[in-house]
Amino acid sequence: MRRVLKAGGLCFLGVISSDTWPKSLLGVEEKPGEFWKREADGEPVLHTVFPDDEAAGFTTDWEVVSQEKHVRYLREVADELSFDSWMALHAESESNDTQQLWREKYATRHSEVRYAQLYFILRKPELMC
């Protein structure tokens, strides 16, 4: 992006935050942070997630005009989760909840299933080549 953008030009960068959960919604993790999923047309698509601090590291050579984190709770996806499917996600959870506590959280699963993204508006510095 730096190579093709003129000095002072703006760039929009969006990355998937590692706060997205469950990550299995993104596909099968083949390497740490890299999830492959076949889309509706059958083509495999790579979805890469980044911790917030690592994503911010992509902006070090830019002027950060704006930075936002958007978290969208996936209520429809949560609605479709059967109790058994929810229990199967316990292994993927990032919490230290016991099985019993996880069972109890089924009623509030709408606040757990989420897609998080970081958005940056960046300006290429005038002196950057």
SVG drawing of the C-alpha trace seen along z (x, -y; Angstrom):
<svg xmlns="http://www.w3.org/2000/svg" viewBox="-33 -16 44 48">
<polyline fill="none" stroke="black" stroke-width="0.4" points="0.0,0.0 2.8,-2.4 4.4,-1.9 1.4,-2.8 -0.2,-5.5 1.0,-9.1 2.4,-11.1 -0.4,-12.4 -2.8,-9.9 -5.3,-8.1 -5.6,-4.3 -8.3,-2.3 -7.3,0.9 -9.6,3.4 -8.5,6.6 -10.4,9.3 -9.7,9.0 -8.8,12.1 -11.7,11.2 -14.0,12.8 -15.6,15.9 -16.1,18.7 -13.3,18.7 -14.7,21.9 -17.2,19.6 -14.2,18.4 -13.4,22.0 -10.7,24.5 -7.5,23.2 -4.7,24.6 -1.9,22.4 -2.2,20.2 -4.6,17.3 -5.3,18.6 -8.7,20.0 -9.8,21.5 -13.5,21.8 -15.3,22.7 -17.7,19.9 -21.0,20.4 -19.3,20.7 -17.1,23.5 -13.9,21.4 -11.6,21.6 -11.2,18.2 -8.5,17.4 -9.6,15.4 -6.7,14.2 -7.2,12.9 -4.8,10.6 -4.5,9.6 -5.3,5.9 -1.7,4.9 -0.3,6.9 -2.8,5.2 -1.8,1.8 1.8,2.7 0.9,2.6 0.4,-1.1 3.7,-2.2 5.0,-3.8 1.7,-5.7 -0.1,-8.6 -3.1,-7.1 -6.0,-9.4 -8.7,-7.2 -8.8,-3.8 -12.0,-2.0 -13.0,1.4 -16.4,2.7 -17.9,5.7 -21.0,7.2 -22.9,9.7 -24.2,12.5 -27.6,13.0 -28.9,15.1 -25.9,17.5 -26.4,17.7 -30.1,18.5 -29.2,21.4 -26.9,23.0 -28.5,26.0 -27.6,26.8 -25.4,29.7 -23.6,27.4 -23.1,24.8 -21.6,27.4 -19.2,28.5 -17.9,25.0 -16.7,25.1 -13.4,26.5 -13.0,23.4 -14.0,20.9 -11.4,18.5 -12.7,18.6 -11.9,21.0 -15.6,21.8 -16.5,25.1 -18.8,27.4 -21.6,26.5 -21.0,22.7 -20.8,23.2 -24.2,24.9 -25.7,22.0 -24.3,19.5 -26.3,21.1 -29.2,18.7 -26.9,15.7 -25.0,17.0 -26.1,14.0 -23.5,11.9 -20.7,14.4 -21.0,15.0 -19.3,12.0 -17.4,10.8 -14.8,8.1 -12.9,6.0 -10.4,3.2 -10.5,0.3 -7.8,-2.2 -7.8,-5.3 -4.1,-6.0 -2.3,-8.8 1.0,-8.2 3.5,-10.7 4.7,-13.3 8.4,-12.1 7.7,-8.4 8.8,-6.8"/>
</svg>
